Amino acid sequence: MPGVVQQIAITPTPEALPDPVARVEVVAGQGPRGDRKFAPEPSERRGKDLTLIEAEALEAFTSETGIPLTHQESRRNILTRGVRLNQLVGRRFRVGEVECEGIMLNEPCQHLESLTRPGLLRGLVHRVGLRADVIRGGIVAVGDAVEVLPG
């Protein structure tokens, strides 16, 4: 059974938390249109096109640490439910119309902690989602399926 896109968040400003949107166009080699990391020209920047995080990982983090962390505070583009993102490293998958390849885990950093609250780093190791390249762009909307592609 495929996972689902639970929320999408983007921001044009590097220091601002992203805002939820109902849908976004994601461009291969450039990222989500309107996001702070959207590249003006297609590039070969590996793992920078799209970031995803599991709702289950955020819930487990909060349950174990008592520290709340929202999808927007995680600064990831796509919040998923029902799909194990860590298992998508090196695999192709589809999010809505967008075909992706999982490149690497997206580990926590000091910048994330500085924009949110102290104590996040240790509890977020291997839980802050996935960095993906976009192979074929398109639209991603809340409610879209997230599914692993064969092969």
C-alpha positions as CSV (number, residue, x, y, z in Angstrom):
1,M,0.0,0.0,0.0
2,P,1.5,3.4,-0.9
3,G,2.1,6.2,1.5
4,V,0.5,9.6,1.2
5,V,1.5,13.3,1.1
6,Q,0.1,14.7,4.3
7,Q,1.4,18.3,4.0
8,I,3.6,20.4,1.7
9,A,5.6,23.4,2.9
10,I,7.7,26.0,1.1
11,T,9.3,29.4,1.7
12,P,11.2,31.8,-0.5
13,T,13.2,33.1,2.5
14,P,16.1,31.1,3.9
15,E,15.6,32.1,7.5
16,A,11.8,31.9,7.6
17,L,9.8,28.8,8.4
18,P,8.0,27.4,5.4
19,D,4.3,27.9,4.9
20,P,1.8,25.0,4.1
21,V,0.5,24.9,0.5
22,A,-2.0,22.6,-1.0
23,R,0.1,21.9,-4.1
24,V,3.4,22.8,-5.6
25,E,5.2,22.4,-9.0
26,V,8.5,20.5,-8.6
27,V,11.0,21.0,-11.4
28,A,13.7,18.4,-12.2
29,G,17.1,19.8,-11.3
30,Q,15.6,22.9,-9.7
31,G,13.2,21.8,-6.9
32,P,9.9,23.2,-5.7
33,R,8.9,26.4,-7.5
34,G,8.7,29.2,-5.0
35,D,11.0,27.5,-2.4
36,R,14.2,29.0,-0.9
37,K,16.2,26.2,-2.5
38,F,14.7,26.5,-6.0
39,A,17.6,26.7,-8.5
40,P,17.1,29.4,-11.2
41,E,18.7,27.0,-13.7
42,P,18.7,23.2,-13.7
43,S,21.8,21.9,-12.0
44,E,23.5,18.6,-11.1
45,R,23.3,19.3,-7.3
46,R,22.8,15.8,-5.9
47,G,20.0,15.4,-3.3
48,K,19.0,19.1,-3.3
49,D,15.8,19.0,-5.4
50,L,13.3,17.8,-2.8
51,T,13.3,17.0,0.9
52,L,10.8,14.7,2.6
53,I,10.1,13.7,6.2
54,E,7.8,11.1,7.8
55,A,4.9,12.2,10.1
56,E,5.6,9.0,12.1
57,A,9.2,10.2,12.7
58,L,8.1,13.6,14.0
59,E,5.5,11.9,16.3
60,A,8.0,9.4,17.7
61,F,10.6,12.2,18.3
62,T,8.0,14.2,20.3
63,S,6.8,11.2,22.2
64,E,10.4,10.2,23.2
65,T,11.8,13.6,24.0
66,G,8.9,15.7,24.9
67,I,10.1,18.3,22.4
68,P,7.4,19.3,19.9
69,L,8.5,19.7,16.3
70,T,6.1,20.5,13.5
71,H,6.5,19.7,9.8
72,Q,7.2,23.4,9.1
73,E,9.9,23.5,11.8
74,S,11.6,20.5,10.2
75,R,12.1,22.7,7.1
76,R,11.3,19.7,4.8
77,N,9.2,20.2,1.7
78,I,7.0,17.1,1.9
79,L,5.4,15.4,5.0
80,T,4.5,11.8,4.3
81,R,2.6,9.1,6.1
82,G,2.8,5.4,5.6
83,V,6.1,5.1,3.8
84,R,9.6,4.4,5.2
85,L,11.7,7.1,3.7
86,N,15.0,5.8,5.0
87,Q,14.5,2.7,2.8
88,L,14.3,4.9,-0.3
89,V,18.0,5.8,-0.4
90,G,19.1,4.6,-3.8
91,R,15.6,3.8,-5.0
92,R,13.2,5.4,-7.4
93,F,9.8,6.5,-6.2
94,R,6.9,8.7,-7.2
95,V,5.3,11.5,-5.2
96,G,2.1,12.6,-7.0
97,E,3.3,13.3,-10.6
98,V,6.9,13.7,-9.6
99,E,9.4,10.8,-10.2
100,C,12.3,10.9,-7.7
101,E,15.5,9.1,-6.7
102,G,16.4,8.9,-3.0
103,I,19.9,10.2,-2.6
104,M,20.8,10.4,1.1
105,L,19.3,10.8,4.5
106,N,18.7,14.4,5.6
107,E,20.5,14.6,8.9
108,P,19.8,17.4,11.5
109,C,22.1,20.4,11.7
110,Q,22.9,23.3,14.0
111,H,21.0,25.7,11.7
112,L,17.8,23.7,12.2
113,E,18.2,23.8,15.9
114,S,19.0,27.6,15.8
115,L,15.7,28.2,14.0
116,T,13.6,26.1,16.4
117,R,14.6,25.1,19.9
118,P,17.6,23.6,21.8
119,G,17.8,19.8,22.2
120,L,16.7,18.7,18.7
121,L,19.9,17.3,17.2
122,R,20.5,14.1,19.2
123,G,16.9,12.9,18.9
124,L,16.6,13.6,15.2
125,V,19.6,11.5,13.9
126,H,18.3,9.3,11.1
127,R,14.8,10.7,11.5
128,V,14.9,14.0,9.6
129,G,13.9,12.5,6.3
130,L,15.3,12.1,2.8
131,R,17.0,14.2,0.2
132,A,15.9,13.3,-3.4
133,D,16.7,14.2,-6.9
134,V,13.8,14.8,-9.2
135,I,14.0,12.7,-12.4
136,R,10.7,13.9,-13.9
137,G,8.9,17.0,-12.6
138,G,5.3,17.7,-12.1
139,I,2.7,18.7,-9.5
140,V,2.6,17.3,-5.9
141,A,-0.6,17.9,-4.0
142,V,-1.7,17.1,-0.4
143,G,-3.3,13.6,-0.6
144,D,-1.2,12.3,-3.4
145,A,0.3,8.8,-3.2
146,V,4.0,8.2,-2.4
147,E,5.0,4.9,-4.0
148,V,8.2,3.0,-4.7
149,L,8.7,2.2,-8.4
150,P,9.7,-1.2,-9.5
151,G,13.4,-2.0,-10.1
